[in-house]
Amino acid sequence: MASDDDNRIGERAASLTRGSVIAAAGCGKTEQIARATALSQGRRLILTHTHAGVDALKVRLKNHTVADNKYRIDTIAGWSLRFAASFPMRSGLSLTKPADDEWNTVYECAARLVTNRAVSGVLAASYSGVFVDEYQDCTGPQHEIICALATHLPTCVFGDPLQGIFDFKEQKAVDWDVDVFPLFEMAGELLTPWRWKKAGNTELAKWLEDARGCLENGQTIHLNGCPACVSWEHLPAASKSKKVVAERQAAMLAACKSVTVQDGETLVVIGDSANLKARANLAQKLAKYGFANIEPIGCKDLFEQAASIESLTGVPRLEAVLAFAASCMTGANKSALTQAAQSHLAGRRQGAAKFGELLPHCLEITQSGSWHPVLGVLEAMRLRSETRLYRREMFFAMRSALRLMATGQYRSLTDAIWETQNRIRHTGRNLGKRSIGSTLLVKGLEFDHAIIVDADGLSRKNLYVALTRPMRSLTILSRSQKITPRA
């Protein structure tokens, strides 16, 4: 239940011609977007950045019993593509399946179209206004689209400058003082920590409020005197020394194993955003404790390994398939299994007892171009007692793609991977109870417990996102109990 002050902000957002609402993490932003939509006249276009965000908004609107005809929710990317593609002559868009940098072309075409007064009637007939969620994640080209929409329709944007962490390949996210506030006047600020109030953890809420103030003002966060739900563990300073590297990893592993998690509760370990390999390595070492890595949508490792498998035949293809398995699970034993398969190809029976159910699939991979044995060997390996998945999402994405290939509807494995990843974007991801990710991958999500394995390496915005993920307990590893994050 939102406070009266929060509700007044939601009411104002519904009536503004142009406005903005600042919302600290866990302070009811989605709630107020739903409330503002319910109070709006006509049909609102609600835009956000991810399909997970779309799903969260839909759930909240249904909880408020807001009629379906009161809103249309989409990602900025999805709406821009569909709208520009509907008027290709005026927008100049020829792309149908944009990837990577091609999205900039989509945004340029969409902005060109929306700026054109010829579509004013279409927009006015379709929507009564626009709400944009997570505005701190807007790039310059996306901001141009929203500014253009604001010339046609009442528009209110919601976000938090302190959570603007996305890296868009040299594209800067919006600057609130320079880009946002001059056009979208601040309607209010949501500060009531509902996430922690609902969890009965007001101590953590108060501590996070103080930490936010320190981060906003460029001050040091002091970890001595924290409430019981916030704990600190010493992490040796980073060094290239093998001894220090081992000590740092040992400290991280010990912290991950030591956090008490009750049945049904979730735990996230937040690692280096820039180093997927390090996060995957940590997940591998913690696999027997049930940890699994969170993969980026559009995972490069997955596409690269799929391309490698597809380009090979015979024993090299088998080796590539087993290398993929080993990159996803412990106990894959790829060298021994490859040797056993080669032994059987030569008429001998090495490894028959150990790999009995796997060998027929392996031999078929070397002798045919069918995708069925590739799927068969991966699934059989997953079910063996000595294996444990630590890159679950990558494994299951490959499995889904191989199933699509088995239908004969796709020309290449990489095309099937693309389709699988696109489906995940729309359906959302299903994380396990113990996950390892980065601030970029866990932003917008909440967990019962969180471990930040190297707080010294985070910028102030990334640190704030990391600090605000857990509802119940937070463990921080750093060189000292004083953290002064970089800008």
NORGIBEL-V741993 format. One record per helix or strand of 2 or more residues. SS is the DSSP state (~ for helix, > for strand). FROM is the first residue (numbers start at 1). TO is the last residue. If there is no record, write none. Layout:
# NORGIBEL-V741993
{{SS | FROM | TO} {SS | FROM | TO}}
This chain:
# NORGIBEL-V741993
{{~ | 4 | 15} {> | 18 | 23} {~ | 29 | 39} {> | 44 | 48} {~ | 51 | 63} {~ | 68 | 70} {> | 71 | 75} {~ | 76 | 86} {~ | 88 | 91} {~ | 102 | 115} {~ | 117 | 126} {> | 129 | 132} {~ | 135 | 137} {~ | 140 | 150} {> | 154 | 159} {~ | 161 | 163} {~ | 176 | 180} {> | 185 | 190} {~ | 194 | 198} {~ | 202 | 216} {> | 221 | 222} {> | 230 | 234} {~ | 242 | 258} {> | 267 | 270} {~ | 276 | 285} {~ | 287 | 289} {> | 291 | 293} {~ | 300 | 311} {~ | 314 | 328} {> | 329 | 330} {~ | 334 | 345} {~ | 352 | 367} {~ | 372 | 382} {> | 388 | 389} {~ | 392 | 406} {~ | 413 | 427} {> | 434 | 437} {~ | 439 | 442} {> | 447 | 452} {~ | 455 | 457} {~ | 460 | 467} {> | 470 | 478} {> | 482 | 483}}
